[in-house]
């Protein structure tokens, strides 16, 4: 794929140049169809966070603190996980120095 994803200890940990942060949330409880779910948020270049509403493709803006603005994911657990994502440059081998 050419992308590297690394889990972070804290949301504000430093990340490599060219990388961006993502946050994941999970719903442990099964819905009426018997499935569990997850959702990802992305930190944009301006420091705000956004997400895409699944198959609809609508971009949702969440401001500077996505944890406080994710009310439509109220039934998701509070265990937020943070990662950084970076695209490998042509010729790079996974994962040296990143």
Phi and psi restraints in degrees (value plus and minus 20) as a CYANA .aco file:
   2 UNK   PHI      69.0   109.0
   2 UNK   PSI      -6.4    33.6
   3 UNK   PHI    -141.6  -101.6
   3 UNK   PSI     128.5   168.5
   4 UNK   PHI    -139.4   -99.4
   4 UNK   PSI     115.9   155.9
   5 UNK   PHI    -142.6  -102.6
   5 UNK   PSI     107.1   147.1
   6 UNK   PHI    -146.1  -106.1
   6 UNK   PSI     112.7   152.7
   7 UNK   PHI     -93.2   -53.2
   7 UNK   PSI     125.0   165.0
   8 UNK   PHI    -131.7   -91.7
   8 UNK   PSI     133.8   173.8
   9 UNK   PHI     -94.3   -54.3
   9 UNK   PSI     -62.9   -22.9
  10 UNK   PHI    -154.8  -114.8
  10 UNK   PSI     134.4   174.4
  11 UNK   PHI     -77.0   -37.0
  11 UNK   PSI     -56.5   -16.5
  12 UNK   PHI    -115.1   -75.1
  12 UNK   PSI      -8.8    31.2
  13 UNK   PHI     -78.6   -38.6
  13 UNK   PSI     125.3   165.3
  14 UNK   PHI     -83.7   -43.7
  14 UNK   PSI     128.4   168.4
  15 UNK   PHI    -147.2  -107.2
  15 UNK   PSI     138.5   178.5
  16 UNK   PHI     -83.6   -43.6
  16 UNK   PSI     133.2   173.2
  17 UNK   PHI     -77.6   -37.6
  17 UNK   PSI     111.8   151.8
  18 UNK   PHI      71.2   111.2
  18 UNK   PSI     -25.3    14.7
  19 UNK   PHI    -112.5   -72.5
  19 UNK   PSI     145.6   185.6
  20 UNK   PHI    -157.4  -117.4
  20 UNK   PSI     137.4   177.4
  21 UNK   PHI    -112.1   -72.1
  21 UNK   PSI     127.7   167.7
  22 UNK   PHI    -152.3  -112.3
  22 UNK   PSI     135.0   175.0
  23 UNK   PHI    -146.7  -106.7
  23 UNK   PSI     118.8   158.8
  24 UNK   PHI    -135.7   -95.7
  24 UNK   PSI     126.0   166.0
  25 UNK   PHI    -150.6  -110.6
  25 UNK   PSI     130.5   170.5
  26 UNK   PHI    -150.1  -110.1
  26 UNK   PSI     126.9   166.9
  27 UNK   PHI    -126.8   -86.8
  27 UNK   PSI      93.2   133.2
  28 UNK   PHI     -98.1   -58.1
  28 UNK   PSI     -53.1   -13.1
  29 UNK   PHI     -94.1   -54.1
  29 UNK   PSI     119.9   159.9
  30 UNK   PHI     -96.2   -56.2
  30 UNK   PSI     122.2   162.2
  31 UNK   PHI    -104.1   -64.1
  31 UNK   PSI    -192.8  -152.8
  32 UNK   PHI     -84.3   -44.3
  32 UNK   PSI     -35.0     5.0
  33 UNK   PHI    -116.7   -76.7
  33 UNK   PSI     -21.2    18.8
  34 UNK   PHI      65.7   105.7
  34 UNK   PSI      -4.7    35.3
  35 UNK   PHI    -128.9   -88.9
  35 UNK   PSI     135.4   175.4
  36 UNK   PHI    -120.4   -80.4
  36 UNK   PSI     150.8   190.8
  37 UNK   PHI    -166.4  -126.4
  37 UNK   PSI     146.3   186.3
  38 UNK   PHI    -164.7  -124.7
  38 UNK   PSI     144.0   184.0
  39 UNK   PHI    -169.8  -129.8
  39 UNK   PSI     124.7   164.7
  40 UNK   PHI    -137.5   -97.5
  40 UNK   PSI     123.0   163.0
  41 UNK   PHI    -135.4   -95.4
  41 UNK   PSI     130.8   170.8
  42 UNK   PHI    -144.4  -104.4
  42 UNK   PSI     116.7   156.7
  43 UNK   PHI    -103.3   -63.3
  43 UNK   PSI     102.6   142.6
  44 UNK   PHI    -102.8   -62.8
  44 UNK   PSI     149.7   189.7
  45 UNK   PHI     -78.7   -38.7
  45 UNK   PSI     -48.7    -8.7
  46 UNK   PHI    -105.4   -65.4
  46 UNK   PSI     -16.4    23.6
  47 UNK   PHI      70.6   110.6
  47 UNK   PSI     -28.8    11.2
  48 UNK   PHI    -102.5   -62.5
  48 UNK   PSI     141.6   181.6
  49 UNK   PHI    -131.2   -91.2
  49 UNK   PSI     125.7   165.7
  50 UNK   PHI    -161.6  -121.6
  50 UNK   PSI     146.8   186.8
  51 UNK   PHI    -167.8  -127.8
  51 UNK   PSI     144.4   184.4
  52 UNK   PHI    -131.6   -91.6
  52 UNK   PSI     110.9   150.9
  53 UNK   PHI    -101.8   -61.8
  53 UNK   PSI      52.8    92.8
  54 UNK   PHI      30.8    70.8
  54 UNK   PSI    -156.7  -116.7
  55 UNK   PHI     -86.6   -46.6
  55 UNK   PSI     -39.8     0.2
  56 UNK   PHI     -89.1   -49.1
  56 UNK   PSI     -52.0   -12.0
  57 UNK   PHI      62.2   102.2
  57 UNK   PSI     -17.0    23.0
  58 UNK   PHI     -90.1   -50.1
  58 UNK   PSI     113.8   153.8
  59 UNK   PHI    -108.5   -68.5
  59 UNK   PSI     105.5   145.5
  60 UNK   PHI    -125.8   -85.8
  60 UNK   PSI     108.0   148.0
  61 UNK   PHI    -110.4   -70.4
  61 UNK   PSI     116.3   156.3
  62 UNK   PHI    -142.4  -102.4
  62 UNK   PSI     -17.2    22.8
  63 UNK   PHI      54.2    94.2
  63 UNK   PSI    -179.5  -139.5
  64 UNK   PHI     -97.5   -57.5
  64 UNK   PSI     -44.2    -4.2
  65 UNK   PHI    -145.0  -105.0
  65 UNK   PSI      70.4   110.4
  66 UNK   PHI     -82.5   -42.5
  66 UNK   PSI     -46.6    -6.6
  67 UNK   PHI     -82.5   -42.5
  67 UNK   PSI     -53.3   -13.3
  68 UNK   PHI    -104.7   -64.7
  68 UNK   PSI     -34.5     5.5
  69 UNK   PHI    -138.7   -98.7
  69 UNK   PSI       3.4    43.4
  70 UNK   PHI    -127.9   -87.9
  70 UNK   PSI      24.2    64.2
  71 UNK   PHI     -83.0   -43.0
  71 UNK   PSI     -48.6    -8.6
  72 UNK   PHI     -95.1   -55.1
  72 UNK   PSI     -23.9    16.1
  73 UNK   PHI    -134.0   -94.0
  73 UNK   PSI      20.9    60.9
  74 UNK   PHI     -82.0   -42.0
  74 UNK   PSI     -50.9   -10.9
  75 UNK   PHI    -108.6   -68.6
  75 UNK   PSI     -11.2    28.8
  76 UNK   PHI    -108.0   -68.0
  76 UNK   PSI     130.0   170.0
  77 UNK   PHI     -89.7   -49.7
  77 UNK   PSI     147.8   187.8
  78 UNK   PHI    -111.9   -71.9
  78 UNK   PSI     -13.0    27.0
  79 UNK   PHI    -101.6   -61.6
  79 UNK   PSI      65.8   105.8
  80 UNK   PHI    -100.5   -60.5
  80 UNK   PSI     117.9   157.9
  81 UNK   PHI    -138.3   -98.3
  81 UNK   PSI     117.1   157.1
  82 UNK   PHI    -135.0   -95.0
  82 UNK   PSI     123.6   163.6
  83 UNK   PHI    -160.9  -120.9
  83 UNK   PSI     141.2   181.2
  84 UNK   PHI    -137.1   -97.1
  84 UNK   PSI     131.4   171.4
  85 UNK   PHI    -146.0  -106.0
  85 UNK   PSI     114.9   154.9
  86 UNK   PHI    -162.5  -122.5
  86 UNK   PSI     121.3   161.3
  87 UNK   PHI    -107.2   -67.2
  87 UNK   PSI     112.8   152.8
  88 UNK   PHI     -90.2   -50.2
  88 UNK   PSI     123.6   163.6
  89 UNK   PHI    -102.2   -62.2
  89 UNK   PSI     135.7   175.7
  90 UNK   PHI     -75.2   -35.2
  90 UNK   PSI     109.8   149.8
  91 UNK   PHI      72.7   112.7
  91 UNK   PSI     -35.4     4.6
  92 UNK   PHI     -89.3   -49.3
  92 UNK   PSI     125.0   165.0
  93 UNK   PHI    -123.6   -83.6
  93 UNK   PSI     123.7   163.7
  94 UNK   PHI     -83.3   -43.3
  94 UNK   PSI     109.1   149.1
  95 UNK   PHI    -178.1  -138.1
  95 UNK   PSI       2.2    42.2
  96 UNK   PHI     -77.0   -37.0
  96 UNK   PSI     105.5   145.5
  97 UNK   PHI      57.0    97.0
  97 UNK   PSI     -18.4    21.6
